[in-house]
Every structure is written in C-alpha cells, then in structure tokens.
C-alpha cells in the first residue's frame, strides 16, 4: 500500500474492533505470530511491515517516527477503518504513538500525537 514512507505490506485478518499492529525494529509482522491466535478471536487485526522490513518496499528516504504514524493513518484511511487501537513495540516508538482521529498536533504532516506509556 503506498504511503509517505514507501509501499508497505499490510495484512488484515479477523473481525471485531480494529487493532493496528506495528512491529519493533529489525523484525517484521511475524513478530506477532505467537499472539495472533489469541488476538484474532476478538479483533480485526491490521498488521503492517514497516518501511524496509518484511515484504514492504525500502523507504524512498530517511523517515521519522511521526511519518510512520502518518503512514499508519494512511493505511487505516485506505482500508476504511475509522478507529483502531495501536499495538506497537518500542523500536520506532510505536507504542508511544496514538492516532486519534481529528487530533492533529505538532509540526509537519503527522496527524498523531505522542503519549508516554
């Protein structure tokens, strides 16, 4: 799926409330394999391979955590998902980015805000 950080590989499985899963650095969405059976029973999971990871394309340039959050919002928009919980790992501060709809803050194109966890 095309995003501001390049084409990202996205998998969507399950049904129910949406949860977006973003892996840690140096791995890919396979990081979620051990918990996937438990999560998919209750949630629609949207798993993303980050830029240059797994089946995603290499990024066109250096990128920031805010751009990754914006890319995740693009994925949700493209899939028509209005609301999703973010499940992330600390590698790209994924667990610190919460993408609330209609709450743009900070500078640049990001529509997310940082929240300490």
Secondary structure, DSSP 8 states (H G I E B T S, - for coil): -EETTEE-EEEEEE-SEEEEEE--TT--GGGGHHHHHHHHTTEEEEEEE-TTSTTS---SS---HHHHHHHHHHHHHHHT-S-EEEEE-GGGTGGGEE--TT---SSTT---EE---
